[in-house]
């Protein structure tokens, strides 16, 4: 009885500290006529500071158990049919030591950024898409020398350049998960025969 029709988030990394802060937004439809408890997963190094449904504070709890480098987050939404849920979060991404041997470990620095799935934003676990796909929009503030490289079919475009040298990029994607790399990359287009 609960579906999601859109996901968005604004992410602001602090490269000199290796941390980030963000706000995730989910557009939900609750046809049950009752309040419902939603389950998210989030990097265990992050903390949730606020959750709001239609701009009203709602109960939430971030669990301490860490399964597969994911902490459970529960948020209770009201019985209203149309809900815009906002979740404020942030912190220092943590990682199981066994994952250190794997490619793509979470990193936030002034040279490189790797944020995958729950490292980027809360991931909704127990709600289906309202339609066949779930549009996702991620706005991320990066140091001026960094270029985002989204994974899969996601696309990135420069949204705004700021006076302090930082840039806001918009990544468009689909689904509850997004994988994002960023670094001081050089892009070159090469024309080949055919």
C-alpha beads as a LAMMPS data file, in Angstrom:
LAMMPS data file: protein, C-alpha beads

194 atoms
193 bonds

1 atom types
1 bond types

-500.0 500.0 xlo xhi
-500.0 500.0 ylo yhi
-500.0 500.0 zlo zhi

Masses

1 110.0

Atoms # bond

1 1 1 0.000 0.000 0.000
2 1 1 3.020 2.345 0.009
3 1 1 4.810 3.210 -3.228
4 1 1 7.503 5.676 -4.261
5 1 1 7.321 7.773 -7.432
6 1 1 10.465 9.916 -7.171
7 1 1 13.745 10.166 -5.257
8 1 1 16.113 13.105 -4.914
9 1 1 18.985 14.120 -2.683
10 1 1 21.365 16.986 -2.129
11 1 1 24.846 15.914 -1.001
12 1 1 27.555 18.234 0.301
13 1 1 30.902 16.516 0.902
14 1 1 33.555 18.153 3.082
15 1 1 36.716 16.791 1.398
16 1 1 39.166 18.232 3.944
17 1 1 37.347 16.359 6.733
18 1 1 36.294 13.248 4.810
19 1 1 32.651 13.756 5.777
20 1 1 29.402 14.654 4.078
21 1 1 25.983 16.042 4.877
22 1 1 22.846 15.509 2.863
23 1 1 19.094 15.625 2.563
24 1 1 17.255 12.774 0.844
25 1 1 13.714 13.317 -0.442
26 1 1 11.226 10.569 -1.318
27 1 1 7.830 11.228 -2.942
28 1 1 5.515 8.559 -1.522
29 1 1 1.942 7.367 -1.912
30 1 1 0.318 5.723 1.144
31 1 1 -3.008 4.134 0.186
32 1 1 -3.317 2.041 3.361
33 1 1 -5.150 4.675 5.391
34 1 1 -2.745 3.987 8.265
35 1 1 0.674 5.137 9.375
36 1 1 3.450 2.914 8.043
37 1 1 7.008 2.127 9.079
38 1 1 9.552 2.395 6.281
39 1 1 12.915 0.636 6.362
40 1 1 16.048 2.225 4.926
41 1 1 19.707 1.252 5.048
42 1 1 22.475 3.788 5.554
43 1 1 26.241 3.750 6.013
44 1 1 26.890 2.961 9.700
45 1 1 29.135 6.010 10.057
46 1 1 26.276 8.397 9.330
47 1 1 23.772 9.853 11.765
48 1 1 20.241 11.024 11.002
49 1 1 19.403 14.432 12.458
50 1 1 15.829 14.906 11.259
51 1 1 12.978 13.273 9.334
52 1 1 9.946 15.195 8.064
53 1 1 6.787 14.080 6.250
54 1 1 5.056 16.979 4.506
55 1 1 7.288 19.309 6.590
56 1 1 6.132 17.817 9.914
57 1 1 8.602 15.941 12.131
58 1 1 8.054 12.169 12.175
59 1 1 9.544 9.443 14.389
60 1 1 12.742 7.742 13.216
61 1 1 15.306 5.374 14.695
62 1 1 18.768 4.515 13.419
63 1 1 19.745 1.017 14.513
64 1 1 23.139 0.161 15.909
65 1 1 23.392 -3.297 14.335
66 1 1 25.584 -3.200 11.255
67 1 1 24.847 -5.865 8.664
68 1 1 26.918 -5.912 5.477
69 1 1 28.158 -2.402 6.284
70 1 1 24.570 -1.116 6.405
71 1 1 22.772 0.316 9.434
72 1 1 18.960 0.029 9.517
73 1 1 16.928 3.236 9.643
74 1 1 13.192 3.131 10.352
75 1 1 10.936 6.109 9.662
76 1 1 7.218 6.188 10.480
77 1 1 5.096 8.033 7.933
78 1 1 1.564 9.265 8.666
79 1 1 -1.709 7.946 7.213
80 1 1 -1.791 10.722 4.608
81 1 1 -2.059 9.568 0.999
82 1 1 0.512 11.921 -0.594
83 1 1 3.764 12.307 1.337
84 1 1 7.040 14.056 0.673
85 1 1 9.535 12.535 3.096
86 1 1 12.783 14.383 3.835
87 1 1 15.664 12.794 5.761
88 1 1 18.698 14.815 6.906
89 1 1 21.862 12.752 7.434
90 1 1 25.630 12.980 7.460
91 1 1 28.911 11.946 8.987
92 1 1 32.069 10.017 8.193
93 1 1 31.534 6.885 6.035
94 1 1 32.682 3.758 7.833
95 1 1 33.607 0.444 6.303
96 1 1 34.093 -3.099 7.506
97 1 1 37.782 -3.959 7.518
98 1 1 37.077 -6.987 5.296
99 1 1 35.871 -4.578 2.586
100 1 1 39.235 -2.798 2.452
101 1 1 40.482 -5.427 0.011
102 1 1 37.635 -4.756 -2.420
103 1 1 37.582 -2.238 -5.249
104 1 1 35.656 0.986 -4.701
105 1 1 36.000 1.606 -0.982
106 1 1 34.114 4.657 0.330
107 1 1 36.275 7.766 0.183
108 1 1 35.777 11.508 0.484
109 1 1 38.940 13.519 -0.157
110 1 1 40.041 16.511 -2.209
111 1 1 41.543 14.155 -4.821
112 1 1 38.955 11.397 -5.098
113 1 1 35.407 10.613 -4.117
114 1 1 33.702 7.211 -4.112
115 1 1 30.146 7.011 -2.790
116 1 1 28.133 3.893 -3.546
117 1 1 24.505 3.242 -2.639
118 1 1 24.092 3.669 1.178
119 1 1 27.342 5.683 1.276
120 1 1 25.656 8.344 -0.894
121 1 1 22.140 8.459 0.589
122 1 1 19.580 6.374 2.504
123 1 1 18.328 3.415 0.456
124 1 1 14.645 2.493 0.801
125 1 1 14.172 -1.250 1.323
126 1 1 10.496 -2.116 1.793
127 1 1 8.640 0.078 -0.726
128 1 1 8.053 -0.637 -4.407
129 1 1 8.197 1.828 -7.288
130 1 1 4.836 3.370 -8.172
131 1 1 5.616 3.014 -11.894
132 1 1 7.981 0.819 -13.897
133 1 1 10.943 3.051 -13.077
134 1 1 11.915 5.382 -10.251
135 1 1 13.423 8.698 -11.394
136 1 1 16.297 9.867 -9.192
137 1 1 18.032 13.252 -9.075
138 1 1 21.221 13.812 -7.063
139 1 1 22.741 17.279 -6.681
140 1 1 26.300 17.194 -5.342
141 1 1 28.695 20.025 -4.494
142 1 1 32.261 19.217 -5.567
143 1 1 35.613 21.024 -5.520
144 1 1 36.162 22.834 -8.822
145 1 1 38.847 20.431 -10.072
146 1 1 36.654 17.356 -9.619
147 1 1 34.480 15.815 -12.306
148 1 1 31.748 13.315 -11.370
149 1 1 31.623 9.966 -13.125
150 1 1 28.297 8.244 -12.428
151 1 1 28.049 4.488 -12.822
152 1 1 25.805 2.653 -15.277
153 1 1 23.204 4.654 -17.198
154 1 1 23.269 7.674 -14.858
155 1 1 24.279 10.999 -16.374
156 1 1 25.994 14.049 -14.863
157 1 1 25.802 17.670 -15.963
158 1 1 27.206 20.862 -14.504
159 1 1 24.426 22.801 -12.794
160 1 1 26.214 25.796 -11.257
161 1 1 29.679 27.260 -10.657
162 1 1 30.163 29.089 -7.348
163 1 1 32.388 32.073 -6.427
164 1 1 34.431 29.893 -4.030
165 1 1 35.523 27.636 -6.915
166 1 1 33.152 24.769 -6.111
167 1 1 30.638 23.390 -8.607
168 1 1 27.211 21.842 -8.224
169 1 1 26.621 18.848 -10.466
170 1 1 23.292 17.137 -11.141
171 1 1 23.233 13.387 -11.616
172 1 1 20.092 11.842 -13.082
173 1 1 19.557 8.156 -12.490
174 1 1 16.879 5.551 -11.804
175 1 1 16.164 3.417 -8.765
176 1 1 16.987 3.533 -5.060
177 1 1 20.757 3.148 -5.512
178 1 1 23.339 5.349 -7.185
179 1 1 27.074 4.779 -7.550
180 1 1 29.170 7.909 -7.945
181 1 1 32.887 8.433 -8.480
182 1 1 34.553 11.837 -8.801
183 1 1 38.122 12.969 -9.238
184 1 1 40.525 15.282 -11.012
185 1 1 39.967 13.591 -14.355
186 1 1 40.850 14.658 -17.891
187 1 1 38.288 13.786 -20.556
188 1 1 39.310 13.538 -24.153
189 1 1 37.054 12.779 -27.104
190 1 1 38.720 10.748 -29.823
191 1 1 37.348 10.397 -33.343
192 1 1 38.020 6.995 -34.843
193 1 1 37.348 5.654 -38.302
194 1 1 33.696 4.628 -38.448

Bonds

1 1 1 2
2 1 2 3
3 1 3 4
4 1 4 5
5 1 5 6
6 1 6 7
7 1 7 8
8 1 8 9
9 1 9 10
10 1 10 11
11 1 11 12
12 1 12 13
13 1 13 14
14 1 14 15
15 1 15 16
16 1 16 17
17 1 17 18
18 1 18 19
19 1 19 20
20 1 20 21
21 1 21 22
22 1 22 23
23 1 23 24
24 1 24 25
25 1 25 26
26 1 26 27
27 1 27 28
28 1 28 29
29 1 29 30
30 1 30 31
31 1 31 32
32 1 32 33
33 1 33 34
34 1 34 35
35 1 35 36
36 1 36 37
37 1 37 38
38 1 38 39
39 1 39 40
40 1 40 41
41 1 41 42
42 1 42 43
43 1 43 44
44 1 44 45
45 1 45 46
46 1 46 47
47 1 47 48
48 1 48 49
49 1 49 50
50 1 50 51
51 1 51 52
52 1 52 53
53 1 53 54
54 1 54 55
55 1 55 56
56 1 56 57
57 1 57 58
58 1 58 59
59 1 59 60
60 1 60 61
61 1 61 62
62 1 62 63
63 1 63 64
64 1 64 65
65 1 65 66
66 1 66 67
67 1 67 68
68 1 68 69
69 1 69 70
70 1 70 71
71 1 71 72
72 1 72 73
73 1 73 74
74 1 74 75
75 1 75 76
76 1 76 77
77 1 77 78
78 1 78 79
79 1 79 80
80 1 80 81
81 1 81 82
82 1 82 83
83 1 83 84
84 1 84 85
85 1 85 86
86 1 86 87
87 1 87 88
88 1 88 89
89 1 89 90
90 1 90 91
91 1 91 92
92 1 92 93
93 1 93 94
94 1 94 95
95 1 95 96
96 1 96 97
97 1 97 98
98 1 98 99
99 1 99 100
100 1 100 101
101 1 101 102
102 1 102 103
103 1 103 104
104 1 104 105
105 1 105 106
106 1 106 107
107 1 107 108
108 1 108 109
109 1 109 110
110 1 110 111
111 1 111 112
112 1 112 113
113 1 113 114
114 1 114 115
115 1 115 116
116 1 116 117
117 1 117 118
118 1 118 119
119 1 119 120
120 1 120 121
121 1 121 122
122 1 122 123
123 1 123 124
124 1 124 125
125 1 125 126
126 1 126 127
127 1 127 128
128 1 128 129
129 1 129 130
130 1 130 131
131 1 131 132
132 1 132 133
133 1 133 134
134 1 134 135
135 1 135 136
136 1 136 137
137 1 137 138
138 1 138 139
139 1 139 140
140 1 140 141
141 1 141 142
142 1 142 143
143 1 143 144
144 1 144 145
145 1 145 146
146 1 146 147
147 1 147 148
148 1 148 149
149 1 149 150
150 1 150 151
151 1 151 152
152 1 152 153
153 1 153 154
154 1 154 155
155 1 155 156
156 1 156 157
157 1 157 158
158 1 158 159
159 1 159 160
160 1 160 161
161 1 161 162
162 1 162 163
163 1 163 164
164 1 164 165
165 1 165 166
166 1 166 167
167 1 167 168
168 1 168 169
169 1 169 170
170 1 170 171
171 1 171 172
172 1 172 173
173 1 173 174
174 1 174 175
175 1 175 176
176 1 176 177
177 1 177 178
178 1 178 179
179 1 179 180
180 1 180 181
181 1 181 182
182 1 182 183
183 1 183 184
184 1 184 185
185 1 185 186
186 1 186 187
187 1 187 188
188 1 188 189
189 1 189 190
190 1 190 191
191 1 191 192
192 1 192 193
193 1 193 194
